[in-house]
Amino acid sequence: MASDFDALPSDNMRAMNLRGIIELHCRKILIVLLGVALLNRVVVRAALGESYFWTNSYSAYYDLAENIVSGKGFCFDTTCAFWPPLYPLFLALTALGGKHYLLIVIPQALMGAGTALCAFLIGRNLFNTFVGILACAITTIYPYYVMHDTALQETGMVTFWTALSVYLLLRASKLNRKADWFLAGLAFGLIALTRASVAPAAGIALIWTAAWGTRRGIRDKVLNTSLVLLAILLMIGPWLIRTYRLTGAAVLSSQTGSALWKGNNPQTFSAYPVRSIDISTGDAWTAVPEADKADLDRLASDEIKESNWYARRALVFIREHPWLTVENAFRKLEAAFSWKLNPVREPLAQASYASFYVPVSILGMIGFFLGRHNRGVILIGMLFIAFTAVTAVFWAHTSHRSYLDVYLIVLAASVIDRLVAWIQTRKDRATAGVAGTKGIQVLRKLDS
């Protein structure tokens, strides 16, 4: 059985064209690309400096990590289910070595290189080696990833876990071994423990496994789905048990109600998406009556009741403004998939983002259409549907969508592969035509 790194035979290998060369030297090219992916992320972050790293960050993540190290657990005072545990736990491990930004940057750069590796593996699994290498190369230099994979936020980690999960699920489908299905389930559990809004990916994994994961009978489908489900539950179960014991509710995060209210109140679009939704939330909070604020203050010691308070206000807004809610859902999706960074950044950041995301998104959508019957492409499409649903109900900036860009990159690479193959075929036909014409001329000369 061929390894994921072995070159596949190509119809064009006899003529050493670009695709043939890449397939022949796949391993060497891959190693170079992964080295570049690691290096460019570290160098860019080091060039920006330590002060920039700490200033432009989600510092609350590190505060929580320091609480873990000091023995306070995953808690801000009485709030003990604020975020899923994985990224704060990672930061806590780095904090044991002291508060130095490179202790965070280098491991996260390794995750970024891991995402580039997963781009290769997914492209190789769904299409061919050339697509895999091209997807890896684009991911290696993709500006948003180069910059944000090493930021003090969980985006790089959730991008890596999701890409790894997709690859492992595709691999399990190909090999159909029990251990592979279980391993894929564990990886999807890691996603839920990193960012709660991406947790629906676990449900997508179960649906896809049951419907498309194997072409065998119903018994195999049930067994494989059960293995994935068991692995997911084993991974997230301890955290859910902990939050239930501490808060009375088995939740990944106690911020669900707050997030729902941020995306569903009269001031949601007062600043968002051009500026941060936090500004819109501040406007919304200012408009809350003092009596209601007093009610919330009385719930301050119970994070689940506090979350439910926000959720009720959001649901009241949705019931009272159904058509506005539908309109707002489309505005949120426009913000999430926008060709412009939001919140709006400086011109250089906007230009670097658009120069890659615009062509990748266009070619990626063409790749979706061309590969719509591919089971792996169906899985990717389901992940996009899940993100779309969550965004329409809650909200998202472009950064929240970025973990999906790696799949657009793979699909865009598949379109480029088709184009290269088409060009090569035309060249071969033209060459064959010229050779045939010369042959006929030679024969005529001999006859004469």
C-alpha positions, 0 to 999 in steps of 0.5 A: 500500500502506498504511503501518503508521501510516495509519488503516484505514477502520472500519465505525463511522467515520461515528459518531465513537466512540472507535475512530473518533477514535483511527483518525483521529488515529493519528499524533498519539496515537502521537507523544504516547504515545511521548513519554510512554513516554520521559519517564516512564521517565527521570523515574522513574529520575531521581527514584530517583537515581543511588545507587539505580541503582548499588546496585540493579543487576547491577554485574558487567555494568558491570564487564565493560563497563569491562574492554572499555574498558580493553582486556581484552575480554569477559573476567573474568580467564580467563572470556571467554564469561560473557555474550553480548556485546551488553549489555556492549558497549552499556554499554562505549559509554556508559562512554566518556563517563564513569560517569554513570547517565543515559548508560545510562538515556536510551538504555535509556528510548529502547529502552523507548519502542521497545518501546511502538512495537513494541506498536503495530506488532504490534497494528496488524499482527495486528488494527487501529489501535485495538488497536495504539494501546491496546497502545502506551498500556498498554505506555507506562505498564506499571509493570514496564517503566517501572521496569525498562527503565532498570535496569542489566540486559539485560531492557529490551534483550531485550524491545525486540529480541524485540518488534522481531523479532516485528514484522519477521517479521510484516511480512516475512510480509505483504510477502513481500520477500527483504530483509524476511525477511533483516532479521527474521533479523538481529533474531532474531540480536540476541536471542541476542546479548543473553540466551542463554536467549531464543536459542531464539526464533531456532529458533521464527522458523525453524519459523514461517517454514517452516510459517506464514510464507507461503501460497505454495509449498514453494519460497518457504517454503524460500527465506524460511527460508534467508534468515532462517537465513543472517541469524541465522548472520551475526549470531551467527557471529562471536561463536560463532567467538570463543568457540570460539577462546578456549574450545574450544566455540562457545557464546553463554554459558559459564553454561549448566551453572551455570544448569542446576545452579541449577534442579536440585539439592536446595536449589533451592527452599530460598529460591527463588522467594520470595527470589533463587535466588542464595540457594538456590545459596549453600545448594546450594554449602554442601552440596557435598562438599569433595572435589567443590569441590576438583575444581571448583577445579582447573577454574577456568581452563577455563570450559567444563569448569567449566560441564560440571561443573555440568551433570553434577551437575544431570543426576545429580540429574535422573536420580536424582529424575525425579518430583521434577524434574517437580514442580519444573518446575511450581513453576518455571513457577508462579514465572515466571508468578506474579501476585506479583513474585518475589523478593518486593518491598515492598507498593507494588511488588507492588500496582503489578505485580499491578494491571496484570499480573493483568488483562493476563494474564487478557485476554491468555489470552482473546485467545490463544483468540479469535485462535488461528487467526491466524498471528501469534498462533501465532508469539506462542504459540510464543514462550511455549512456548519460554520455558515449556520453558526455564523448566521445565528451568532456572528463572526469576523473574518478571523473566525472563518480562517480555519476553513481557508486551508480547504479552499486552498486545497480545492483551488490547487485542484483547479490549478492542477486541472488547468496545468493538465489541460495545458499539457495535453494541448501541448502534447497534441500540438507536439504530436501533430507537428511530429506527424506532419514532419513524418508525412513530409519525410515519407513523401520525399522518400516516395519521390 
